[in-house]
Amino acid sequence: MKHFDLNLKIEKSPSVIFRTIKDVPMVIDYRTGNIIEFDEKEVFIWEHLPNRVSKILNDLPSKYKNSKKIAETLDFLSRLNNKHLISTKDERRRNLSVREVSAAELKVREKIRDLGMQECIPTIAEIELSDQCNLKCVHCYNTTGKGKRPLKTKEIKHIIDELHTIGTVLLIFSGGEAFLRKDFAELIEYAYKKDFLISILTNGTLIGNREIKMLKKFRIVSIQVSIYSHIPAIHDSITNSKGSFAKSMEIVKQLINNKINVVIATPLMKINFPEYEGIRKMAKSIGVRHRYSWRIWERNNGSTDVHALRLSKEEIHRYLSEDLSRNIYSPRAKEELICGAGINTCTISSQGDLFPCTILNKKIGNLLRQRLDVLWNASVYLNKLRKLRIRNLKKCAKCPSLAYCRVCLGLNWRATRSLLRPAKISCDYAFCSRKAVENSERMIKQAGA
């Protein structure tokens, strides 16, 4: 136990939020990945920070003021300090590396997802702040809502309030392009004060010094910037905007320099596939996390023209064979839930429409006319989703590639207008993943024979 100087002033770590979810008080630290539940006394102490140790002890309710309880209080403060959930004026804040922060972010996201699945609450929610974008990416799915009135500032704040009440922890702001909104800083500040973890999806081209200064003030878990190639001409051909690569990459570097956690995201398409490894190497060279994605899905208006952009089976197999760590093998039990759409996640459009997730664009209701908690708990459609299990995938349940398949109800719905009929894109990746692994195992076996 750390013996605190009674005159020492203790403060909450700026990376920590306090939330009560399903009547369970807890603190969550996105920089370390720690999530700790509190009891009644610990909540009292937390709510009295920042404060001096002597003041905390003096203000304790009488039932906590005997010598044993005071020792427990000091021990509790010591545990918080050891986990970097609190800090003192005489301590320098622990300087975490980019790798440590990125690992902690992934860890805390996983815990938040698990909590949402367990309690059936949207612990992760995305708000699409705008349908407008300053770029015109060839693969963009966002075609509906254009020209319609976007949510007003007060309406978004009301939705943020409802998400807080229902138990959302991680709030993702996206678009269109979120930075097109003149009130974006005001909305981030509002979410910050409501104790949300905040992530932003952006193309980065509208971020300048003023925006970076603003972002540093708030609890930004990560900013995901779309970079389509390390070759400027290829990137710009996808965004249909000359010079967009230079703008986006300059902002990525500025965000890194300002110690804001950045993730570069690259959707793989025929256009950028031939030299796709270059962008991963570029990301590594500047010390930023990078991820590829393969889900190029149908547009919101139902158009399938994007199918022409998707990788062929040969390209998919090459991608999965060149790095076997990209192959995810996870045996699926018959009673296992298929995915978290409408269980631990939801998406809200720029007009206030509620969807189970971004990909599964089946409208549940509108939050300008209906309460979130009522829609979430009473929706016939959402309750149908929550009952679906692997065994309900009649065509997939006996498929030898199922363990390699990232079954997505949203992709199924967009491609087939059925939740349970598989999307071809999912099948292609599952079959290719299984083939890549089996080929590797066969080669190893032959080499050892």
C-alpha positions in Angstrom: 0.0 0.0 0.0 1.3 3.4 -0.9 1.5 5.8 2.1 0.0 8.9 0.7 1.0 12.3 2.1 -2.3 13.5 3.5 -1.8 16.9 1.8 -1.2 15.3 -1.6 -3.7 16.3 -4.2 -5.0 13.4 -6.3 -6.6 13.9 -9.7 -8.4 11.5 -12.1 -6.3 10.4 -15.1 -7.5 12.3 -18.2 -7.8 9.0 -20.1 -10.3 7.6 -17.7 -14.1 7.7 -17.8 -16.6 6.8 -15.1 -19.9 5.1 -16.1 -22.7 3.1 -14.5 -23.9 0.3 -16.8 -26.8 -1.9 -15.8 -26.4 -0.5 -12.2 -22.7 -1.4 -12.1 -20.4 1.6 -11.6 -17.0 1.2 -13.3 -14.0 3.2 -14.6 -12.6 2.5 -18.0 -9.1 3.6 -19.1 -8.5 3.5 -22.9 -4.8 4.2 -22.6 -4.2 1.0 -20.5 -7.2 -1.1 -21.2 -8.1 -1.3 -17.5 -11.8 -1.7 -16.6 -12.6 -1.8 -12.8 -15.9 -2.1 -11.1 -16.6 0.1 -8.0 -18.6 -0.4 -4.8 -20.6 2.3 -3.1 -17.6 3.7 -1.1 -15.3 3.7 -4.1 -17.9 5.6 -6.1 -18.0 8.2 -3.3 -14.2 8.6 -3.4 -14.1 8.8 -7.1 -16.8 11.5 -7.2 -14.8 13.6 -4.8 -11.7 13.8 -7.1 -9.8 16.0 -7.6 -9.1 16.5 -3.9 -6.5 16.2 -1.2 -6.2 12.9 0.6 -7.0 14.6 4.0 -10.2 16.1 2.5 -11.3 12.8 1.1 -10.8 11.0 4.4 -12.5 13.9 6.3 -15.6 13.8 3.9 -16.1 10.1 4.2 -19.5 9.1 5.6 -19.3 8.1 9.3 -19.7 4.4 8.5 -16.3 4.5 6.7 -14.3 6.4 9.3 -13.0 3.7 11.6 -9.3 2.9 11.3 -10.0 -0.3 9.3 -12.1 1.5 6.7 -9.6 4.4 6.4 -6.8 1.8 5.7 -9.1 0.3 3.1 -9.6 3.7 1.5 -5.8 4.4 1.3 -5.3 0.9 -0.1 -8.0 1.7 -2.7 -6.2 4.9 -3.7 -3.0 3.0 -3.9 -4.5 0.4 -6.3 -5.9 3.2 -8.5 -2.5 4.8 -8.6 -0.7 1.6 -9.5 -3.1 1.1 -12.4 -2.5 4.8 -13.5 -6.2 5.6 -13.0 -5.3 8.6 -10.8 -2.3 10.9 -10.8 -0.8 13.4 -8.4 0.8 16.8 -8.9 4.2 15.5 -8.1 4.1 12.6 -10.6 4.8 12.9 -14.3 2.1 11.2 -16.5 3.3 7.9 -17.8 4.4 8.3 -21.4 3.1 5.4 -23.4 4.4 4.3 -26.7 2.2 4.2 -29.9 2.3 0.5 -29.7 1.1 0.4 -26.1 -1.7 2.9 -26.7 -2.9 1.0 -29.8 -2.8 -2.4 -28.0 -4.8 -0.9 -25.1 -7.4 0.6 -27.4 -8.0 -2.8 -29.0 -8.1 -4.4 -25.6 -10.7 -2.0 -24.2 -12.8 -2.2 -27.4 -12.9 -6.0 -27.0 -14.0 -5.7 -23.4 -16.6 -3.1 -24.3 -18.0 -5.4 -27.1 -18.1 -8.3 -24.7 -19.9 -6.2 -22.1 -22.5 -5.2 -24.7 -23.0 -8.8 -25.9 -23.5 -10.0 -22.3 -25.9 -7.2 -21.3 -27.6 -6.6 -24.7 -26.8 -2.9 -24.8 -25.2 -0.8 -27.6 -21.9 -0.2 -25.8 -20.5 0.9 -29.2 -22.6 3.3 -31.3 -21.8 5.3 -34.4 -23.4 8.6 -35.3 -23.2 9.6 -39.0 -23.1 13.4 -38.6 -23.4 14.2 -42.3 -24.2 12.6 -45.6 -22.0 15.2 -47.3 -18.3 14.7 -48.1 -15.7 16.8 -49.8 -14.4 13.7 -51.6 -16.2 11.4 -54.1 -14.7 7.9 -53.4 -15.6 5.3 -56.0 -16.7 2.7 -53.5 -18.7 4.9 -51.1 -21.9 3.2 -49.9 -23.5 6.4 -48.6 -26.0 7.4 -51.3 -29.2 7.9 -49.3 -30.1 11.0 -47.3 -28.4 13.4 -49.8 -30.3 16.6 -49.8 -32.3 15.8 -46.7 -32.1 18.0 -43.6 -29.3 16.8 -41.3 -29.8 16.6 -37.5 -29.5 19.9 -35.7 -27.0 20.4 -32.9 -29.6 20.1 -30.1 -31.0 17.0 -31.7 -27.6 15.3 -31.8 -27.0 16.3 -28.2 -30.3 14.7 -27.3 -29.3 11.5 -29.0 -26.0 11.5 -27.2 -27.9 11.9 -23.9 -30.0 8.8 -24.8 -26.9 6.8 -25.7 -25.4 7.7 -22.3 -28.6 6.6 -20.5 -28.8 3.2 -22.3 -25.1 2.4 -21.6 -23.1 3.3 -24.7 -19.4 3.7 -23.9 -17.6 4.2 -27.2 -19.1 6.8 -29.4 -17.9 6.9 -33.1 -18.5 10.1 -35.1 -18.5 9.5 -38.9 -20.0 10.9 -42.1 -20.0 11.5 -45.0 -17.2 13.7 -43.6 -17.7 14.6 -39.9 -15.4 17.7 -40.1 -17.7 19.4 -42.6 -20.0 20.2 -39.6 -19.4 23.6 -38.2 -20.6 22.4 -34.8 -18.3 19.3 -34.7 -16.1 20.7 -31.9 -19.2 21.5 -29.8 -20.5 18.0 -30.3 -17.1 16.4 -29.3 -16.9 18.6 -26.3 -20.5 17.6 -25.3 -19.7 13.9 -25.6 -16.4 14.4 -23.7 -18.3 16.0 -20.8 -20.8 13.1 -20.8 -17.8 10.7 -20.2 -17.8 8.9 -23.6 -14.8 7.3 -25.2 -14.7 9.0 -28.6 -13.5 7.8 -32.0 -13.6 9.6 -35.3 -13.7 8.2 -38.9 -12.4 10.7 -41.4 -10.6 11.3 -44.7 -8.4 13.8 -42.8 -8.3 16.4 -45.5 -10.3 19.0 -43.5 -8.2 18.8 -40.4 -5.9 21.8 -39.7 -4.0 23.2 -36.8 -7.1 24.5 -35.2 -8.8 21.1 -35.4 -5.7 19.3 -33.9 -5.6 21.8 -31.1 -9.3 21.1 -30.4 -8.8 17.3 -30.6 -6.0 17.3 -28.0 -8.3 18.9 -25.4 -10.7 15.9 -25.5 -10.7 12.2 -24.9 -10.1 10.9 -28.5 -9.4 7.2 -28.4 -8.5 7.0 -32.0 -8.9 8.8 -35.4 -9.2 6.5 -38.3 -8.0 8.0 -41.6 -8.7 6.4 -44.9 -5.6 6.0 -47.0 -6.1 3.9 -50.2 -2.5 3.6 -51.4 1.0 4.7 -50.8 1.1 5.8 -54.4 -0.5 9.3 -54.6 -2.0 8.8 -58.1 -3.8 5.6 -57.1 -5.2 7.1 -53.8 -6.4 10.2 -55.7 -8.0 8.2 -58.4 -10.1 6.4 -55.7 -11.1 9.7 -54.0 -11.6 11.5 -57.3 -9.7 14.4 -55.8 -6.3 15.4 -57.0 -3.9 16.2 -54.1 -6.1 14.3 -51.5 -3.2 11.8 -50.7 -0.8 14.6 -49.8 -3.4 16.3 -47.6 -4.4 13.2 -45.8 -0.9 12.0 -45.2 0.2 15.4 -43.9 -2.6 15.3 -41.3 -1.7 11.7 -40.3 1.8 12.8 -39.5 0.6 15.9 -37.6 -1.7 13.8 -35.5 1.1 11.4 -34.7 3.4 14.3 -33.7 0.6 15.5 -31.4 0.4 12.1 -29.8 -3.2 11.4 -31.0 -3.8 7.7 -31.7 -4.2 7.3 -35.5 -5.2 4.2 -37.5 -4.8 4.1 -41.2 -7.6 2.1 -42.9 -7.3 0.7 -46.4 -10.2 -1.0 -48.2 -8.7 -3.4 -50.7 -10.0 -3.1 -54.3 -8.8 -4.0 -57.7 -7.5 -0.5 -58.1 -5.1 -0.5 -55.2 -4.4 -4.3 -54.8 -1.3 -4.7 -57.1 1.1 -3.0 -54.7 -1.0 -3.2 -51.5 1.9 -4.1 -49.3 3.4 -0.7 -49.9 0.9 1.1 -47.7 1.5 -1.3 -44.8 5.3 -0.7 -45.0 4.6 3.1 -45.2 2.5 3.0 -42.1 5.1 1.0 -40.2 7.8 3.5 -41.2 5.9 6.4 -39.6 4.9 4.3 -36.5 1.1 4.1 -37.0 -1.2 1.2 -36.8 -2.7 0.0 -40.1 -5.4 -2.3 -41.1 -6.8 -3.6 -44.4 -10.5 -4.2 -44.9 -12.2 -6.3 -47.6 -15.8 -5.4 -47.1 -16.8 -3.4 -50.2 -20.5 -3.6 -49.8 -23.5 -2.5 -51.9 -24.5 1.1 -51.8 -27.4 2.3 -49.6 -29.6 2.7 -52.7 -29.1 -0.9 -53.6 -26.7 -0.4 -56.5 -24.3 -3.3 -57.1 -22.0 -1.4 -59.4 -19.3 -1.7 -56.6 -19.0 -5.4 -57.3 -16.7 -4.5 -60.1 -14.3 -3.1 -57.6 -14.0 -6.2 -55.4 -11.0 -8.5 -55.5 -11.2 -11.7 -57.5 -10.8 -15.0 -55.8 -7.3 -15.3 -57.1 -6.4 -11.9 -55.5 -8.1 -12.8 -52.3 -6.1 -16.1 -52.1 -2.9 -14.3 -52.8 -3.6 -11.8 -50.1 -4.4 -14.5 -47.5 -1.6 -16.8 -48.5 1.1 -14.1 -48.3 0.5 -13.6 -44.6 -1.3 -16.5 -42.8 -2.0 -14.3 -39.8 -4.8 -12.8 -41.9 -6.7 -16.1 -41.8 -9.0 -16.2 -38.8 -9.9 -19.7 -37.6 -12.6 -19.8 -35.0 -14.9 -22.8 -34.7 -18.5 -21.7 -34.4 -20.8 -23.5 -32.0 -24.4 -24.1 -33.1 -25.9 -21.9 -30.3 -23.4 -19.1 -30.8 -24.7 -15.7 -31.8 -23.9 -14.8 -35.4 -22.8 -11.2 -34.8 -23.3 -8.2 -32.6 -25.6 -6.1 -34.9 -28.4 -4.8 -32.8 -27.0 -6.5 -29.7 -23.8 -4.6 -28.7 -23.8 -2.0 -31.5 -26.0 0.4 -33.4 -25.7 3.2 -36.0 -27.7 6.4 -36.2 -27.9 8.2 -39.5 -27.6 12.0 -40.1 -31.4 12.1 -40.2 -31.8 10.3 -36.8 -32.7 6.9 -38.2 -31.6 3.9 -36.0 -30.0 0.9 -37.6 -28.6 -2.3 -36.1 -25.2 -1.4 -37.5 -23.7 0.5 -40.4 -23.7 -2.4 -42.8 -27.1 -3.8 -41.9 -29.1 -0.8 -43.1 -32.6 -2.0 -42.0 -34.3 1.0 -40.4 -35.6 0.3 -36.9 -37.1 3.8 -36.2 -36.3 7.4 -36.0 -34.9 9.0 -32.8 -36.5 12.4 -33.4 -39.9 10.7 -33.0 -39.2 7.6 -30.8 -37.1 7.0 -27.7 -33.9 5.0 -28.1 -34.6 2.7 -25.1 -38.1 1.9 -26.4 -36.9 1.1 -29.9 -33.9 -0.9 -28.6 -36.0 -3.1 -26.2 -39.3 -3.3 -28.1 -38.3 -3.6 -31.7 -39.6 -6.9 -33.2 -36.8 -6.8 -35.8 -34.0 -6.3 -33.2 -35.4 -9.1 -31.0 -35.5 -11.3 -34.1 -31.8 -10.6 -34.7 -31.0 -11.4 -31.1 -32.5 -14.9 -31.5 -30.5 -15.9 -34.5 -27.8 -18.5 -34.0 -25.2 -20.3 -36.1 -27.6 -23.2 -36.4 -30.1 -20.9 -38.2 -27.7 -20.5 -41.1 -29.0 -23.6 -42.9 -26.7 -23.3 -45.9 -23.7 -22.3 -43.9 -24.0 -24.5 -40.8 -22.4 -27.6 -42.5 -20.0 -25.6 -44.6 -16.4 -26.9 -44.1 -15.2 -23.2 -44.4 -17.5 -21.9 -41.7 -14.7 -21.6 -39.1 -12.9 -19.3 -41.5 -16.0 -17.2 -42.2 -16.6 -13.8 -40.7 -20.4 -14.2 -41.1 -21.9 -10.8 -41.4 -25.7 -10.3 -41.3 -25.3 -6.9 -42.9 -23.5 -8.2 -45.9 -26.0 -11.0 -46.3 -28.9 -8.5 -46.2 -27.4 -6.1 -48.7 -26.5 -8.9 -51.1 -29.5 -11.2 -50.9 -32.2 -9.3 -48.9 -32.0 -12.2 -46.5 -30.3 -12.3 -43.2 -29.5 -16.0 -43.5 -28.6 -16.4 -47.1 -24.8 -15.9 -47.4 -23.2 -13.0 -49.4 -20.9 -14.2 -52.1 -18.1 -11.9 -50.8 -18.1 -13.7 -47.4 -18.0 -17.1 -49.0 -15.1 -16.1 -51.3 -13.0 -15.0 -48.3 -13.9 -18.1 -46.2 -13.1 -20.5 -49.0 -9.8 -18.8 -49.9 -8.8 -18.6 -46.2 -9.3 -22.3 -45.7 -7.5 -23.1 -48.9 -4.5 -20.9 -47.9 -4.2 -22.6 -44.5 -4.6 -26.1 -45.9 -2.0 -25.4 -48.7 0.5 -24.2 -46.1 -0.1 -27.2 -43.9 0.4 -29.5 -46.8 3.6 -27.8 -47.8 5.0 -28.1 -44.3 4.0 -31.7 -44.1 5.7 -32.5 -47.4 8.8 -30.6 -46.4 9.1 -32.8 -43.3 8.4 -36.1 -45.1 
